[in-house]
Amino acid sequence: MPAPLAIVKAKFENKDKLVDQIVAMLSKQTDENKDDLRKRLLGASNAKLLKLHAACKTTDDKFGSHDKLVEATASAMSKSKDKDFVAKLGSFSSARLLDLERVASRRLKAAAAKAKA
């Protein structure tokens, strides 16, 4: 498996371009100033930036936005009517929500398969 630096250079040419893409995706989700966010992300490791980019890209491609991911996660956990719980999910990161949604979806599919059998 190639090192994170090699992946960054192969896909994005350099760390600055990767950070610019992440800032563009995250600026919709956060109220933080773009310059402050960019400065903070430049101090992060390449591996962490690659994980963050993958989570943001999956969120945008599969769900469209962070809010839709929150709704999908809440419905997969069968707690979409609990407004306090949905508000708490809204404070979670995209990566954490993707994990929660994936686990909840698997549980629903397993329960449906068990009910059929």
C-alpha positions as semicolon CSV with decimal commas, in nm:
position;residue;x (nm);y (nm);z (nm)
1;M;0,000;0,000;0,000
2;P;0,148;0,336;-0,099
3;A;0,228;0,600;0,158
4;P;-0,018;0,887;0,208
5;L;0,229;1,136;0,060
6;A;0,253;0,927;-0,256
7;I;-0,126;0,914;-0,285
8;V;-0,153;1,291;-0,236
9;K;0,109;1,354;-0,504
10;A;-0,050;1,107;-0,747
11;K;-0,409;1,229;-0,711
12;F;-0,375;1,595;-0,618
13;E;-0,014;1,692;-0,712
14;N;0,043;1,857;-0,373
15;K;-0,109;1,908;-0,030
16;D;-0,230;2,261;-0,109
17;K;-0,460;2,141;-0,387
18;L;-0,601;1,868;-0,164
19;V;-0,668;2,120;0,113
20;D;-0,835;2,356;-0,137
21;Q;-1,075;2,081;-0,244
22;I;-1,156;1,991;0,116
23;V;-1,214;2,358;0,207
24;A;-1,452;2,392;-0,088
25;M;-1,653;2,091;0,031
26;L;-1,647;2,180;0,401
27;S;-1,723;2,550;0,362
28;K;-2,088;2,458;0,295
29;Q;-2,109;2,264;0,622
30;T;-1,929;2,491;0,868
31;D;-1,952;2,853;0,972
32;E;-1,575;2,874;1,007
33;N;-1,386;3,128;0,797
34;K;-1,230;2,967;0,487
35;D;-0,886;3,109;0,563
36;D;-0,889;2,977;0,919
37;L;-1,012;2,638;0,802
38;R;-0,745;2,623;0,532
39;K;-0,472;2,716;0,780
40;R;-0,592;2,450;1,023
41;L;-0,610;2,181;0,755
42;L;-0,260;2,255;0,626
43;G;-0,130;2,144;0,966
44;A;-0,307;1,806;0,943
45;S;-0,138;1,489;0,825
46;N;-0,177;1,363;0,470
47;A;-0,354;1,048;0,591
48;K;-0,609;1,249;0,785
49;L;-0,668;1,479;0,489
50;L;-0,724;1,181;0,258
51;K;-0,980;1,034;0,500
52;L;-1,154;1,369;0,531
53;H;-1,164;1,410;0,153
54;A;-1,311;1,061;0,110
55;A;-1,580;1,128;0,372
56;C;-1,676;1,462;0,219
57;K;-1,683;1,317;-0,132
58;T;-1,899;1,022;-0,024
59;T;-2,136;1,257;0,157
60;D;-2,175;1,477;-0,149
61;D;-2,202;1,190;-0,399
62;K;-2,430;0,955;-0,208
63;F;-2,644;1,192;-0,001
64;G;-2,600;1,540;-0,149
65;S;-2,541;1,728;0,174
66;H;-2,463;1,690;0,543
67;D;-2,827;1,756;0,635
68;K;-2,952;1,480;0,407
69;L;-2,693;1,245;0,556
70;V;-2,827;1,332;0,902
71;E;-3,182;1,252;0,787
72;A;-3,074;0,924;0,627
73;T;-2,885;0,821;0,939
74;A;-3,178;0,903;1,166
75;S;-3,422;0,709;0,949
76;A;-3,186;0,411;0,924
77;M;-3,168;0,410;1,304
78;S;-3,551;0,440;1,320
79;K;-3,525;0,761;1,521
80;S;-3,625;1,019;1,262
81;K;-3,913;1,147;1,480
82;D;-3,686;1,223;1,776
83;K;-3,596;1,587;1,706
84;D;-3,338;1,612;1,986
85;F;-3,158;1,303;1,855
86;V;-3,160;1,440;1,499
87;A;-3,020;1,770;1,627
88;K;-2,742;1,582;1,806
89;L;-2,664;1,387;1,488
90;G;-2,632;1,721;1,307
91;S;-2,335;1,807;1,525
92;F;-2,145;1,492;1,424
93;S;-1,882;1,487;1,151
94;S;-1,958;1,343;0,809
95;A;-1,722;1,051;0,868
96;R;-1,893;0,956;1,193
97;L;-2,237;0,987;1,035
98;L;-2,132;0,768;0,742
99;D;-2,019;0,499;0,985
100;L;-2,342;0,520;1,185
101;E;-2,554;0,509;0,870
102;R;-2,364;0,212;0,730
103;V;-2,405;0,012;1,052
104;A;-2,774;0,099;1,089
105;S;-2,845;0,006;0,727
106;R;-2,675;-0,330;0,772
107;R;-2,880;-0,399;1,083
108;L;-3,203;-0,318;0,898
109;K;-3,108;-0,547;0,609
110;A;-3,013;-0,828;0,848
111;A;-3,338;-0,792;1,039
112;A;-3,536;-0,798;0,713
113;A;-3,351;-1,109;0,595
114;K;-3,408;-1,279;0,929
115;A;-3,779;-1,196;0,917
116;K;-3,807;-1,353;0,571
117;A;-3,635;-1,675;0,674
